[in-house]
Every structure is written in structure tokens, then in C-alpha cells.
């Protein structure tokens, strides 16, 4: 499952994991270590390699080019969140404010904060805003690339699309 921050990847991934009765890996959860430090690349790849090598199916969500080859070579479907920028930003704002208000722990003790929100280099809003067009081009191109012919790309262009996917019969997913 790929797409911009706040698009709904993790929410739908968790739903599909439960519906399909397969394990789910949120890449952010193994990439972001305590204090928002980044996991060493070789450890990150090794964990993703182990997870995706398991038989019986799985769901992975996240946009990490460092492991895309591992995930996509073993996947049969890529769910691509391609929401309008205003929808995605509205969702991201609501999610971030909710997490900050509740003090929700994300991964390894990390929490969202006003400092990170306003930091020009680390702001999730700035990253999401600037990544929007780039991710659209990247995944549109990937869907058309013959190297990915083994993959079925499912484009989620609206919240309704995500809802339909989570309600689809298992044989259609």
C-alpha cells in the first residue's frame, strides 16, 4: 500500500489485514526508532526481507524506495492512494492534531509534536505537500511499467474508493 502521508494507507492496511487474516507490516513502525532516529538501511531491508518472504500473504504499507524492490517483487497487488491534495492535507491535519491532543505514541516511543510540525525540514505537512505531485507521477509510471506487469495496481482516488475496497468480497481483493 503506497501513497502520501495522511492518505489512509495504514487505516486500510489494518482493515485488509484483518479481513484477509494475514499479517500487516507498517514500514514506519520499523524504520523510525526511538527519538525519531532512522533505522540503519541494512537492518531495515533485512526485516522487510524476512517479513515478505513469509508464505501465505501479507499487507505492507509505506513509501520506502529502499525496500520497494523487495516488497513489489513478492507482491501481487499494489494499492495506490492518489487522493486530491486538499483531501489528503485535510486528513493529515486531523490525524496530526488528534495524535498531538491525545499524546498517542506512534512507534518506539515517538510522538508528534508542535516542534516537528513547525520544523521546516521535518514538517509532515511540508513533506506531504511537496511529495504529492512527485508520488502521483512515480506511481502512475510504475503502474504502466512493463517491469511491474506481475502486479495489479488499484488506484484509490477518493475515500469512497477505499471504502469500496474494504467492503469488497474476499475473492475480489
MDTraj code that builds the backbone (N, CA, C; nanometers):
import mdtraj as md
import numpy as np

residues = "UNK UNK UNK UNK UNK UNK UNK UNK UNK UNK UNK UNK UNK UNK UNK UNK UNK UNK UNK UNK UNK UNK UNK UNK UNK UNK UNK UNK UNK UNK UNK UNK UNK UNK UNK UNK UNK UNK UNK UNK UNK UNK UNK UNK UNK UNK UNK UNK UNK UNK UNK UNK UNK UNK UNK UNK UNK UNK UNK UNK UNK UNK UNK UNK UNK UNK UNK UNK UNK UNK UNK UNK UNK UNK UNK UNK UNK UNK UNK UNK UNK UNK UNK UNK UNK UNK UNK UNK UNK UNK UNK UNK UNK UNK UNK UNK UNK UNK UNK UNK UNK UNK UNK UNK UNK UNK UNK UNK UNK UNK UNK UNK UNK UNK UNK UNK UNK UNK UNK UNK UNK UNK UNK UNK UNK UNK UNK UNK UNK UNK UNK UNK UNK UNK UNK UNK UNK UNK UNK UNK UNK UNK UNK UNK UNK UNK UNK UNK UNK UNK UNK UNK UNK UNK UNK UNK UNK UNK UNK UNK UNK UNK UNK UNK UNK UNK UNK UNK UNK UNK UNK UNK UNK".split()
xyz = np.array([
    [0.0844, -0.1150, 0.0000],
    [0.0000, 0.0000, 0.0000],
    [0.0899, 0.1224, 0.0000],
    [0.0715, 0.2072, -0.0995],
    [0.1568, 0.3244, -0.1138],
    [0.0700, 0.4491, -0.1282],
    [0.1301, 0.5642, -0.1041],
    [0.0605, 0.6914, -0.1150],
    [0.1207, 0.7905, -0.0177],
    [0.0700, 0.9108, -0.0223],
    [0.1234, 1.0192, 0.0588],
    [0.0848, 1.0033, 0.2059],
    [0.1548, 1.0754, 0.2914],
    [0.1224, 1.0783, 0.4341],
    [-0.0202, 1.1281, 0.4522],
    [-0.0932, 1.0623, 0.5393],
    [-0.2290, 1.1052, 0.5693],
    [-0.3337, 1.0588, 0.4701],
    [-0.2939, 0.9791, 0.3725],
    [-0.3899, 0.9381, 0.2697],
    [-0.4805, 0.8243, 0.3147],
    [-0.4396, 0.7491, 0.4146],
    [-0.5219, 0.6391, 0.4639],
    [-0.4604, 0.5019, 0.4466],
    [-0.3323, 0.4982, 0.4115],
    [-0.2639, 0.3700, 0.3883],
    [-0.2739, 0.2766, 0.5083],
    [-0.2331, 0.3247, 0.6229],
    [-0.2283, 0.2384, 0.7417],
    [-0.3676, 0.1970, 0.7866],
    [-0.4636, 0.2864, 0.7745],
    [-0.6009, 0.2532, 0.8127],
    [-0.6543, 0.1400, 0.7264],
    [-0.6398, 0.1530, 0.5948],
    [-0.6889, 0.0483, 0.5054],
    [-0.6053, -0.0788, 0.5185],
    [-0.4751, -0.0643, 0.5373],
    [-0.3894, -0.1824, 0.5536],
    [-0.4325, -0.2638, 0.6751],
    [-0.4614, -0.1970, 0.7852],
    [-0.5066, -0.2675, 0.9055],
    [-0.6395, -0.3382, 0.8799],
    [-0.7316, -0.2704, 0.8106],
    [-0.8608, -0.3320, 0.7788],
    [-0.8425, -0.4556, 0.6915],
    [-0.7649, -0.4417, 0.5845],
    [-0.7459, -0.5537, 0.4924],
    [-0.6718, -0.6695, 0.5582],
    [-0.5766, -0.6378, 0.6428],
    [-0.5047, -0.7423, 0.7154],
    [-0.6018, -0.8270, 0.7971],
    [-0.6925, -0.7609, 0.8658],
    [-0.7924, -0.8332, 0.9442],
    [-0.8895, -0.9112, 0.8575],
    [-0.9371, -0.8494, 0.7510],
    [-1.0325, -0.9165, 0.6623],
    [-0.9713, -1.0375, 0.5927],
    [-0.8462, -1.0230, 0.5512],
    [-0.7783, -1.1307, 0.4789],
    [-0.7099, -1.2310, 0.5718],
    [-0.7028, -1.1942, 0.6999],
    [-0.6363, -1.2782, 0.8011],
    [-0.4905, -1.3054, 0.7647],
    [-0.4221, -1.1970, 0.7316],
    [-0.2789, -1.2047, 0.7011],
    [-0.2068, -1.0988, 0.7842],
    [-0.0777, -1.1174, 0.8098],
    [-0.0037, -1.0182, 0.8881],
    [0.0138, -0.8869, 0.8117],
    [0.0308, -0.7805, 0.8882],
    [0.0466, -0.6460, 0.8329],
    [0.1750, -0.5864, 0.8880],
    [0.2512, -0.5221, 0.8009],
    [0.3722, -0.4507, 0.8414],
    [0.3597, -0.3054, 0.7993],
    [0.3605, -0.2164, 0.8977],
    [0.3636, -0.0728, 0.8735],
    [0.5117, -0.0346, 0.8715],
    [0.5629, -0.0012, 0.7545],
    [0.7067, 0.0240, 0.7407],
    [0.7567, 0.1321, 0.8359],
    [0.6751, 0.2350, 0.8605],
    [0.7164, 0.3395, 0.9550],
    [0.7507, 0.2810, 1.0915],
    [0.6803, 0.1754, 1.1309],
    [0.6989, 0.1195, 1.2653],
    [0.8351, 0.0540, 1.2841],
    [0.8985, 0.0127, 1.1762],
    [1.0321, -0.0469, 1.1904],
    [1.1423, 0.0457, 1.1396],
    [1.1043, 0.1547, 1.0742],
    [1.2036, 0.2500, 1.0257],
    [1.2365, 0.3553, 1.1316],
    [1.1337, 0.4070, 1.1993],
    [1.1525, 0.5127, 1.2996],
    [1.1844, 0.4503, 1.4345],
    [1.3064, 0.4726, 1.4789],
    [1.3485, 0.4216, 1.6084],
    [1.3235, 0.5304, 1.7135],
    [1.3543, 0.5018, 1.8383],
    [1.3345, 0.5982, 1.9464],
    [1.4019, 0.7304, 1.9123],
    [1.3355, 0.8395, 1.9507],
    [1.3899, 0.9725, 1.9241],
    [1.3875, 1.0092, 1.7762],
    [1.3018, 0.9438, 1.7009],
    [1.2876, 0.9668, 1.5564],
    [1.4162, 0.9391, 1.4795],
    [1.5055, 0.8583, 1.5375],
    [1.6255, 0.8220, 1.4615],
    [1.5864, 0.7186, 1.3566],
    [1.6623, 0.7173, 1.2498],
    [1.6320, 0.6276, 1.1383],
    [1.7058, 0.4959, 1.1545],
    [1.6372, 0.3914, 1.1274],
    [1.6956, 0.2574, 1.1349],
    [1.8033, 0.2426, 1.0286],
    [1.9147, 0.1794, 1.0601],
    [2.0163, 0.1547, 0.9573],
    [1.9555, 0.0784, 0.8393],
    [1.9933, 0.1192, 0.7190],
    [1.9333, 0.0657, 0.5964],
    [1.9419, -0.0859, 0.5873],
    [2.0554, -0.1425, 0.6252],
    [2.0707, -0.2878, 0.6113],
    [1.9786, -0.3636, 0.7073],
    [1.9568, -0.3094, 0.8274],
    [1.8641, -0.3725, 0.9223],
    [1.7202, -0.3609, 0.8731],
    [1.6869, -0.2437, 0.8214],
    [1.5529, -0.2190, 0.7684],
    [1.5218, -0.3175, 0.6554],
    [1.6134, -0.3285, 0.5603],
    [1.5938, -0.4211, 0.4477],
    [1.5840, -0.5658, 0.4953],
    [1.6663, -0.6026, 0.5920],
    [1.6646, -0.7410, 0.6413],
    [1.5296, -0.7748, 0.7045],
    [1.4735, -0.6828, 0.7819],
    [1.3431, -0.7083, 0.8441],
    [1.2323, -0.7174, 0.7399],
    [1.2362, -0.6292, 0.6410],
    [1.1352, -0.6330, 0.5348],
    [1.1509, -0.7605, 0.4528],
    [1.2745, -0.7991, 0.4272],
    [1.3010, -0.9225, 0.3531],
    [1.2409, -1.0425, 0.4261],
    [1.2648, -1.0520, 0.5562],
    [1.2103, -1.1633, 0.6353],
    [1.0572, -1.1640, 0.6320],
    [0.9986, -1.0468, 0.6502],
    [0.8523, -1.0380, 0.6550],
    [0.7900, -1.0782, 0.5216],
    [0.8411, -1.0249, 0.4130],
    [0.7797, -1.0507, 0.2823],
    [0.8145, -1.1879, 0.2262],
    [0.9138, -1.2549, 0.2831],
    [0.9482, -1.3906, 0.2382],
    [0.8505, -1.4942, 0.2928],
    [0.7728, -1.4562, 0.3932],
    [0.6781, -1.5492, 0.4546],
    [0.5674, -1.5857, 0.3561],
    [0.5327, -1.7108, 0.3545],
    [0.4256, -1.7587, 0.2669],
    [0.2900, -1.7271, 0.3290],
    [0.1883, -1.7314, 0.2474],
    [0.0536, -1.7163, 0.2998],
    [-0.0039, -1.5771, 0.2889],
    [0.0702, -1.4841, 0.2359],
    [0.0183, -1.3492, 0.2157],
    [0.0509, -1.2545, 0.3288],
    [0.0442, -1.1284, 0.2986],
    [0.0743, -1.0218, 0.3930],
    [0.0273, -0.8894, 0.3339],
    [0.0247, -0.7871, 0.4180],
    [-0.0043, -0.6498, 0.3768],
    [0.1095, -0.5637, 0.4288],
    [0.1652, -0.4801, 0.3411],
    [0.2713, -0.3861, 0.3785],
    [0.2259, -0.2472, 0.3373],
    [0.2465, -0.1483, 0.4252],
    [0.2178, -0.0110, 0.3833],
    [0.3363, 0.0790, 0.4115],
    [0.3627, 0.1684, 0.3169],
    [0.4704, 0.2658, 0.3299],
    [0.5361, 0.2958, 0.1970],
    [0.6069, 0.4072, 0.1930],
    [0.6686, 0.4579, 0.0698],
    [0.8202, 0.4585, 0.0780],
    [0.8811, 0.3506, 0.1037],
    [1.0261, 0.3479, 0.1193],
    [1.0900, 0.2884, -0.0052],
    [1.1548, 0.3731, -0.0834],
    [1.2191, 0.3252, -0.2066],
    [1.3292, 0.2243, -0.1749],
    [1.3862, 0.2314, -0.0560],
    [1.4945, 0.1402, -0.0174],
    [1.4496, -0.0052, -0.0095],
    [1.3197, -0.0292, 0.0036],
    [1.2700, -0.1671, 0.0126],
    [1.1618, -0.1978, -0.0910],
    [1.1331, -0.1025, -0.1775],
    [1.0264, -0.1237, -0.2757],
    [1.0522, -0.2472, -0.3610],
    [1.1780, -0.2691, -0.3993],
    [1.2092, -0.3864, -0.4825],
    [1.1737, -0.5166, -0.4107],
    [1.2017, -0.5253, -0.2819],
    [1.1683, -0.6457, -0.2049],
    [1.0173, -0.6667, -0.1984],
    [0.9479, -0.5613, -0.1623],
    [0.8033, -0.5720, -0.1435],
    [0.7341, -0.6016, -0.2760],
    [0.7645, -0.5237, -0.3781],
    [0.6923, -0.5386, -0.5046],
    [0.7273, -0.6683, -0.5768],
    [0.8480, -0.7179, -0.5596],
    [0.8832, -0.8433, -0.6276],
    [0.8067, -0.9621, -0.5693],
    [0.7565, -0.9471, -0.4470],
    [0.6856, -1.0569, -0.3803],
    [0.5355, -1.0310, -0.3672],
    [0.4925, -0.9164, -0.4143],
    [0.3510, -0.8793, -0.4043],
    [0.2761, -0.9206, -0.5304],
    [0.1439, -0.9244, -0.5189],
    [0.0618, -0.9426, -0.6385],
    [-0.0238, -0.8195, -0.6665],
    [-0.0388, -0.7333, -0.5660],
    [-0.1233, -0.6147, -0.5790],
    [-0.0567, -0.4967, -0.5095],
    [-0.0666, -0.3800, -0.5715],
    [-0.0238, -0.2548, -0.5092],
    [-0.1466, -0.1648, -0.5015],
    [-0.1850, -0.1289, -0.3804],
    [-0.2931, -0.0334, -0.3604],
    [-0.2275, 0.1032, -0.3492],
    [-0.2645, 0.1917, -0.4412],
    [-0.2012, 0.3226, -0.4552],
    [-0.3007, 0.4320, -0.4178],
    [-0.2755, 0.4988, -0.3059],
    [-0.3587, 0.6117, -0.2647],
    [-0.3159, 0.7349, -0.3431],
    [-0.4064, 0.7867, -0.4225],
    [-0.3816, 0.9027, -0.5086],
    [-0.4940, 1.0039, -0.4885],
    [-0.5124, 1.0438, -0.3642],
    [-0.6198, 1.1362, -0.3292],
    [-0.5871, 1.2781, -0.3739],
    [-0.6901, 1.3609, -0.3955],
    [-0.6641, 1.5028, -0.4218],
    [-0.5849, 1.5634, -0.3056],
    [-0.5013, 1.6582, -0.3380],
    [-0.4149, 1.7194, -0.2362],
    [-0.4963, 1.7744, -0.1197],
    [-0.6059, 1.8432, -0.1467],
    [-0.6832, 1.9041, -0.0366],
    [-0.7422, 1.7967, 0.0553],
    [-0.7860, 1.6847, -0.0002],
    [-0.8404, 1.5754, 0.0815],
    [-0.7316, 1.5171, 0.1705],
    [-0.6175, 1.4912, 0.1102],
    [-0.5060, 1.4323, 0.1846],
    [-0.4569, 1.5275, 0.2942],
    [-0.4450, 1.6560, 0.2634],
    [-0.3966, 1.7519, 0.3632],
    [-0.4975, 1.7674, 0.4770],
    [-0.6254, 1.7674, 0.4455],
    [-0.7283, 1.7768, 0.5497],
    [-0.7196, 1.6551, 0.6425],
    [-0.7027, 1.5368, 0.5845],
    [-0.6897, 1.4148, 0.6647],
    [-0.5631, 1.4179, 0.7497],
    [-0.4547, 1.4645, 0.6904],
    [-0.3274, 1.4715, 0.7620],
    [-0.3369, 1.5678, 0.8799],
    [-0.4005, 1.6827, 0.8590],
    [-0.4178, 1.7796, 0.9673],
    [-0.5006, 1.7184, 1.0805],
    [-0.6121, 1.6566, 1.0470],
    [-0.6978, 1.5964, 1.1501],
    [-0.6226, 1.4878, 1.2264],
    [-0.5513, 1.4029, 1.1541],
    [-0.4770, 1.2946, 1.2190],
    [-0.3687, 1.3503, 1.3111],
    [-0.2940, 1.4479, 1.2624],
    [-0.1841, 1.5043, 1.3409],
    [-0.2358, 1.5731, 1.4665],
    [-0.3405, 1.6537, 1.4526],
    [-0.3969, 1.7219, 1.5696],
    [-0.4529, 1.6216, 1.6702],
    [-0.5172, 1.5155, 1.6222],
    [-0.5701, 1.4120, 1.7118],
    [-0.4560, 1.3441, 1.7876],
    [-0.3508, 1.3099, 1.7171],
    [-0.2365, 1.2442, 1.7823],
    [-0.1712, 1.3364, 1.8847],
    [-0.1591, 1.4635, 1.8507],
    [-0.0969, 1.5575, 1.9445],
    [-0.1858, 1.5780, 2.0665],
    [-0.3163, 1.5895, 2.0461],
    [-0.4088, 1.6124, 2.1572],
    [-0.4136, 1.4940, 2.2529],
    [-0.4033, 1.3741, 2.1984],
    [-0.4122, 1.2542, 2.2829],
    [-0.2764, 1.2068, 2.3330],
    [-0.1685, 1.2621, 2.2771],
    [-0.0352, 1.2163, 2.3143],
    [-0.0073, 1.0751, 2.2672],
    [-0.0736, 1.0364, 2.1599],
    [-0.0606, 0.8991, 2.1094],
    [0.0835, 0.8672, 2.0720],
    [0.1290, 0.7515, 2.1203],
    [0.2617, 0.7031, 2.0814],
    [0.2493, 0.6380, 1.9445],
    [0.3404, 0.6742, 1.8558],
    [0.3382, 0.6180, 1.7213],
    [0.4200, 0.4909, 1.7171],
    [0.5505, 0.5038, 1.7177],
    [0.6392, 0.3878, 1.7115],
    [0.7581, 0.4146, 1.8015],
    [0.7931, 0.3166, 1.8803],
    [0.9147, 0.3210, 1.9618],
    [0.9237, 0.4452, 2.0499],
    [0.8118, 0.4843, 2.1064],
    [0.8081, 0.5983, 2.1976],
    [0.7943, 0.7331, 2.1305],
    [0.7913, 0.7383, 1.9992],
    [0.7819, 0.8655, 1.9272],
    [0.6397, 0.9206, 1.9299],
    [0.6324, 1.0524, 1.9412],
    [0.5038, 1.1230, 1.9390],
    [0.5166, 1.2434, 1.8469],
    [0.4047, 1.2818, 1.7885],
    [0.4056, 1.4030, 1.7066],
    [0.4063, 1.5226, 1.8009],
    [0.4736, 1.6297, 1.7586],
    [0.4857, 1.7474, 1.8438],
    [0.4769, 1.8741, 1.7599],
    [0.4476, 1.9861, 1.8285],
    [0.4452, 2.1145, 1.7586],
    [0.5817, 2.1472, 1.7004],
    [0.6872, 2.1071, 1.7706],
    [0.8218, 2.1338, 1.7199],
    [0.8412, 2.0677, 1.5839],
    [0.8051, 1.9402, 1.5741],
    [0.8192, 1.8706, 1.4463],
    [0.7236, 1.9259, 1.3419],
    [0.6082, 1.9662, 1.3874],
    [0.5082, 2.0208, 1.2962],
    [0.5579, 2.1484, 1.2291],
    [0.6294, 2.2299, 1.3042],
    [0.6739, 2.3596, 1.2533],
    [0.8151, 2.3587, 1.1967],
    [0.8903, 2.2534, 1.2203],
    [1.0275, 2.2444, 1.1706],
    [1.0274, 2.2408, 1.0181],
    [1.1010, 2.3334, 0.9556],
    [1.0961, 2.3429, 0.8090],
    [1.1514, 2.2193, 0.7397],
    [1.2400, 2.1468, 0.8054],
    [1.2970, 2.0269, 0.7441],
    [1.2209, 1.8994, 0.7794],
    [1.1504, 1.8982, 0.8906],
    [1.0843, 1.7764, 0.9378],
    [0.9316, 1.7826, 0.9342],
    [0.8745, 1.8948, 0.8954],
    [0.7293, 1.9097, 0.8982],
    [0.6610, 1.8075, 0.8078],
    [0.5714, 1.7297, 0.8660],
    [0.4963, 1.6310, 0.7894],
    [0.4092, 1.7002, 0.6850],
    [0.3628, 1.8216, 0.7154],
    [0.2794, 1.8949, 0.6194],
    [0.3603, 1.9406, 0.4990],
    [0.4772, 1.9919, 0.5247],
    [0.5629, 2.0343, 0.4132],
    [0.6020, 1.9135, 0.3275],
    [0.6391, 1.8050, 0.3927],
    [0.6776, 1.6847, 0.3182],
    [0.5613, 1.6342, 0.2335],
    [0.4425, 1.6287, 0.2917],
    [0.3260, 1.5778, 0.2187],
    [0.2884, 1.6705, 0.1034],
    [0.2923, 1.7996, 0.1269],
    [0.2570, 1.8963, 0.0223],
    [0.3520, 1.8839, -0.0970],
    [0.4810, 1.8802, -0.0671],
    [0.5791, 1.8771, -0.1764],
    [0.5871, 1.7397, -0.2432],
    [0.5522, 1.6344, -0.1731],
    [0.5598, 1.4993, -0.2309],
    [0.4397, 1.4648, -0.3178],
    [0.3324, 1.5375, -0.3063],
    [0.2065, 1.4992, -0.3704],
    [0.2209, 1.4745, -0.5209],
    [0.2660, 1.5726, -0.5949],
    [0.2778, 1.5578, -0.7413],
    [0.3833, 1.4532, -0.7779],
    [0.4932, 1.4507, -0.7035],
    [0.6000, 1.3540, -0.7318],
    [0.5503, 1.2106, -0.7147],
    [0.4773, 1.1845, -0.6069],
    [0.4259, 1.0493, -0.5841],
    [0.3225, 1.0105, -0.6895],
    [0.2408, 1.1059, -0.7312],
    [0.1438, 1.0777, -0.8376],
    [0.2165, 1.0322, -0.9642],
    [0.3184, 1.1070, -1.0040],
    [0.3956, 1.0702, -1.1246],
    [0.4670, 0.9362, -1.1059],
    [0.5269, 0.9172, -0.9895],
    [0.6014, 0.7944, -0.9629],
    [0.5133, 0.6705, -0.9753],
    [0.3992, 0.6710, -0.9081],
    [0.3162, 0.5510, -0.9065],
    [0.2347, 0.5353, -1.0347],
    [0.1998, 0.6443, -1.0998],
    [0.1358, 0.6328, -1.2313],
    [0.2330, 0.5677, -1.3288],
    [0.3596, 0.6099, -1.3236],
    [0.4618, 0.5497, -1.4094],
    [0.4872, 0.4043, -1.3746],
    [0.4906, 0.3735, -1.2461],
    [0.5140, 0.2349, -1.2031],
    [0.4016, 0.1432, -1.2498],
    [0.2790, 0.1926, -1.2468],
    [0.1652, 0.1111, -1.2902],
    [0.1732, 0.0787, -1.4388],
    [0.2337, 0.1674, -1.5164],
    [0.2453, 0.1470, -1.6613],
    [0.3739, 0.0756, -1.7018],
    [0.4652, 0.0579, -1.6090],
    [0.5960, -0.0008, -1.6387],
    [0.5840, -0.1518, -1.6619],
    [0.6295, -0.2021, -1.7774],
    [0.6235, -0.3464, -1.8038],
    [0.6968, -0.4308, -1.6988],
    [0.7944, -0.3726, -1.6306],
    [0.8652, -0.4467, -1.5254],
    [0.7720, -0.4832, -1.4098],
    [0.6593, -0.4130, -1.3996],
    [0.5624, -0.4388, -1.2928],
    [0.4385, -0.5112, -1.3441],
    [0.4507, -0.5779, -1.4574],
    [0.3352, -0.6453, -1.5188],
    [0.2755, -0.7528, -1.4282],
    [0.3540, -0.8055, -1.3351],
    [0.3034, -0.9080, -1.2431],
    [0.2138, -0.8501, -1.1343],
    [0.2089, -0.7177, -1.1247],
    [0.1321, -0.6507, -1.0200],
    [-0.0001, -0.5969, -1.0740],
    [-0.1020, -0.6053, -0.9918],
    [-0.2277, -0.5366, -1.0186],
    [-0.2241, -0.4081, -0.9377],
    [-0.2365, -0.2940, -1.0041],
    [-0.2397, -0.1655, -0.9346],
    [-0.3852, -0.1251, -0.9139],
    [-0.4203, -0.0960, -0.7888],
    [-0.5538, -0.0495, -0.7539],
    [-0.5380, 0.0946, -0.7083],
    [-0.5881, 0.1881, -0.7883],
    [-0.5752, 0.3309, -0.7571],
    [-0.6934, 0.3754, -0.6714],
    [-0.6614, 0.4322, -0.5563],
    [-0.7611, 0.4882, -0.4654],
    [-0.7594, 0.6394, -0.4865],
    [-0.8602, 0.6911, -0.5574],
    [-0.8644, 0.8334, -0.5906],
    [-0.9601, 0.9114, -0.5014],
    [-1.0309, 0.8414, -0.4130],
    [-1.1251, 0.9082, -0.3228],
    [-1.1443, 0.8213, -0.1988],
    [-1.1920, 0.8808, -0.0907],
    [-1.2232, 0.7990, 0.0271],
    [-1.3261, 0.6901, -0.0045],
    [-1.4184, 0.7175, -0.0954],
    [-1.5173, 0.6162, -0.1338],
    [-1.4513, 0.4946, -0.1969],
    [-1.3463, 0.5172, -0.2766],
    [-1.2740, 0.4046, -0.3369],
    [-1.2172, 0.3129, -0.2290],
    [-1.1606, 0.3722, -0.1247],
    [-1.1039, 0.2917, -0.0154],
    [-1.2135, 0.2131, 0.0547],
    [-1.3274, 0.2759, 0.0768],
    [-1.4393, 0.2073, 0.1408],
    [-1.4890, 0.0902, 0.0584],
    [-1.4983, 0.1099, -0.0730],
    [-1.5419, 0.0004, -0.1603],
    [-1.4438, -0.1163, -0.1552],
    [-1.3151, -0.0858, -0.1515],
    [-1.2155, -0.1928, -0.1471],
    [-1.2272, -0.2727, -0.0176],
    [-1.2464, -0.2044, 0.0943],
    [-1.2541, -0.2765, 0.2219],
    [-1.3847, -0.3547, 0.2355],
    [-1.4868, -0.3179, 0.1575],
    [-1.6140, -0.3907, 0.1623],
    [-1.6264, -0.4972, 0.0537],
    [-1.5299, -0.5029, -0.0378],
    [-1.5374, -0.5987, -0.1489],
    [-1.5276, -0.7414, -0.0974],
    [-1.5938, -0.8340, -0.1651],
    [-1.5782, -0.9751, -0.1264],
    [-1.4318, -1.0166, -0.1351],
    [-1.3921, -1.1098, -0.0517],
    [-1.2515, -1.1525, -0.0434],
    [-1.1961, -1.1935, -0.1787],
    [-1.2759, -1.2589, -0.2626],
    [-1.2233, -1.3034, -0.3914],
    [-1.1941, -1.1870, -0.4857],
    [-1.2501, -1.0688, -0.4566],
    [-1.2244, -0.9514, -0.5397],
    [-1.1063, -0.8693, -0.4909],
    [-1.0515, -0.9002, -0.3719],
    [-0.9428, -0.8198, -0.3164],
    [-0.8104, -0.8715, -0.3619],
])
top = md.Topology()
chain = top.add_chain()
for i, resn in enumerate(residues, 1):
    res = top.add_residue(resn, chain, resSeq=i)
    for name in ("N", "CA", "C"):
        top.add_atom(name, md.element.get_by_symbol(name[0]), res)
traj = md.Trajectory(xyz[None], top)
